[in-house]
Amino acid sequence: MPRDRKIVVFDLDGTILASTPFYFSILDKIFHRHQMVLTDEEKALASGLSAKAFLAPRLDESAMNSALDYLKEQSAIDLHHIPVFDGFYGVLETLKLQGRKVAVWTSRDRSSALTLLSRNQLDKFFDVVVAADCVKKHKPDPEGLFAIAEQLGGATADMVMIGDHDVDVMAARAAGVAVIRANWHGYRQGENCRFGALTAHSVNDLTMHLT
């Protein structure tokens, strides 16, 4: 059961932070510059990959590097405006009071992840932060989960992963980690999740599953 797991791992964007609309807005501008359309299917894919992994097959190297620079510049502006989903501080406080280890595994770069956690006064809750530039292989490869287990001196059997995207579920399954699909973000609200993952449709649902 998820509530019995000693290590709780969260995705960041779309799970803890309501950042996805900001990211999609930047990607939409990048696509528009290159006479492309950011479809719903592309958004679903982009939300689970690092920006480089998403853009590389769609732009040549020069255009991709320019797009990544633009993304970094705009994201630095957005950092001041990205909110935490309602109820998340309470979830994290409860987990820490229970003596559980809490980690973040994100497709975002480590610098911006740490900045977001600090600005929202979330950094005090997390024992480990593993970002896209901390590992060689990104989600759905489970390398990040193994890195967290090693840093915390635990085993994947002791872990539960919470994330909003297919790649989070796939990575957890590949590592033998229990998983809860986060589905409170709005852009896929009420969706029947694939892979048969346990689903939390609100932060309150998550609280019941975890504690």
C-alpha positions in Angstrom: 0.0 0.0 0.0 1.3 3.5 -0.8 0.8 4.7 2.8 3.3 2.0 3.9 6.1 3.2 1.7 8.9 5.0 3.5 10.1 7.1 0.6 7.7 9.3 -1.3 8.8 10.7 -4.7 6.9 13.5 -6.5 7.1 14.8 -10.0 7.2 18.6 -9.9 5.4 20.3 -12.9 1.8 19.4 -13.1 1.9 17.5 -9.8 3.1 19.9 -7.1 3.2 23.1 -9.2 0.5 24.4 -11.5 3.2 25.3 -14.1 1.9 23.4 -17.1 -0.1 26.3 -18.7 3.0 28.5 -18.5 5.2 25.9 -20.2 2.6 25.4 -23.0 2.4 29.1 -23.6 6.1 29.3 -24.2 6.1 26.2 -26.4 3.2 27.7 -28.4 5.2 30.8 -29.1 8.2 28.7 -30.2 6.1 26.6 -32.5 4.5 29.7 -34.0 7.9 31.2 -34.8 8.6 28.0 -36.9 5.2 27.9 -38.6 4.1 24.9 -36.5 1.0 24.2 -34.4 1.3 22.9 -30.9 -1.5 20.3 -30.8 -3.1 18.7 -27.8 -1.2 15.5 -28.7 2.1 17.4 -28.7 1.2 19.1 -25.4 0.6 15.7 -23.8 4.0 14.5 -25.0 5.8 17.7 -24.0 4.6 17.5 -20.5 6.4 14.3 -19.9 9.8 15.0 -21.6 12.6 17.4 -21.0 12.4 20.4 -23.3 15.5 19.3 -25.2 14.1 15.8 -25.8 10.8 17.2 -27.0 12.3 19.9 -29.3 15.2 17.9 -30.8 13.1 15.8 -33.3 11.2 18.9 -34.4 13.9 21.6 -35.0 17.4 21.6 -36.4 20.2 22.1 -34.0 20.5 25.8 -34.4 16.8 26.4 -34.1 16.6 24.1 -31.1 19.4 25.9 -29.2 17.7 29.2 -29.9 14.4 27.8 -28.7 16.0 26.4 -25.5 17.6 29.8 -24.8 14.2 31.5 -25.3 12.5 28.9 -23.1 15.1 29.5 -20.3 14.6 33.3 -20.5 10.8 33.1 -20.4 10.8 30.4 -17.7 13.0 32.7 -15.5 10.2 35.3 -15.8 7.5 32.7 -15.0 9.3 31.5 -11.9 7.8 34.4 -10.0 4.2 33.5 -10.9 3.9 29.6 -10.8 1.7 28.6 -7.9 1.6 25.5 -5.8 -1.6 23.3 -6.1 -4.0 24.0 -3.2 -3.5 21.6 -0.2 0.0 20.5 -1.1 1.7 22.1 1.9 -0.5 20.1 4.2 0.4 16.8 2.4 4.1 17.5 2.7 3.9 18.6 6.3 2.1 15.3 7.2 4.6 13.2 5.4 7.5 14.8 7.2 5.7 14.5 10.6 5.4 10.8 9.8 9.1 10.6 9.4 9.0 9.7 5.8 11.7 10.7 3.2 10.4 12.9 0.5 12.0 13.5 -2.9 11.4 15.3 -6.2 12.2 13.8 -9.6 11.6 16.2 -12.4 12.2 16.7 -16.1 13.1 20.3 -15.4 16.7 21.4 -15.0 18.0 21.4 -11.4 18.6 25.1 -11.1 15.1 26.1 -12.0 13.6 23.3 -9.9 15.6 24.4 -6.8 14.6 28.0 -7.4 10.9 27.1 -7.7 11.0 25.0 -4.5 12.8 27.8 -2.6 10.5 30.6 -3.9 7.4 28.6 -2.8 9.0 27.6 0.6 8.9 24.0 -0.4 12.6 23.2 -0.3 12.5 22.4 3.5 10.3 19.4 2.8 12.6 17.6 0.3 15.5 15.3 1.2 16.6 14.8 -2.4 16.0 16.6 -5.7 16.8 14.8 -9.0 16.4 16.8 -12.2 16.9 16.2 -15.9 20.5 17.3 -15.8 21.3 14.9 -12.9 20.8 11.7 -14.9 21.8 10.4 -18.3 18.5 8.9 -19.1 15.2 10.7 -18.7 11.7 9.4 -17.9 10.3 6.9 -18.7 13.7 5.4 -18.0 13.8 4.7 -14.2 17.3 6.0 -13.6 16.1 8.9 -11.5 14.3 6.6 -9.1 17.3 4.4 -8.7 19.4 7.5 -8.0 16.9 8.7 -5.3 16.9 5.2 -3.7 20.8 5.2 -3.6 21.0 8.8 -2.1 18.5 8.0 0.6 19.9 4.5 1.4 16.6 2.8 0.6 15.2 0.4 -1.9 12.7 0.9 -4.7 10.4 -1.5 -2.9 10.2 1.2 -0.1 9.1 3.9 -2.6 5.9 5.3 -4.0 6.0 7.7 -7.0 3.4 10.4 -7.7 3.2 12.0 -11.1 0.8 13.3 -13.7 2.1 11.8 -16.9 2.4 8.4 -18.5 6.2 8.6 -18.3 6.0 8.8 -14.5 3.8 5.7 -14.4 6.0 3.8 -16.9 9.2 4.7 -15.0 7.8 3.6 -11.7 6.6 0.3 -13.1 10.0 -0.3 -14.7 11.7 0.2 -11.3 9.2 -1.9 -9.3 7.9 1.3 -7.5 4.3 1.8 -6.4 2.7 4.6 -8.3 -0.2 7.1 -8.0 -1.3 9.0 -11.0 -1.9 12.7 -10.2 -5.0 13.9 -12.1 -5.9 17.2 -10.4 -4.2 19.6 -12.8 -7.3 20.4 -15.0 -6.0 19.7 -18.5 -6.7 16.0 -18.2 -9.2 16.2 -15.4 -11.4 13.1 -15.1 -9.3 11.1 -17.6 -9.3 7.4 -17.2 -5.7 6.7 -16.7 -3.8 4.1 -18.7 -1.7 1.3 -17.3 -4.2 0.7 -14.5 -2.5 3.1 -12.2 -4.1 4.1 -8.9 -5.4 7.6 -9.6 -5.9 10.6 -7.3 -8.3 13.1 -8.8 -7.7 15.7 -6.2 -5.0 16.6 -3.6 -7.5 15.3 -0.9 -7.6 12.0 -2.7 -3.8 11.8 -2.6 -3.8 12.5 1.1 -6.1 9.5 1.7 -3.9 7.2 -0.5 -0.7 8.3 1.2 -1.6 8.8 4.8 
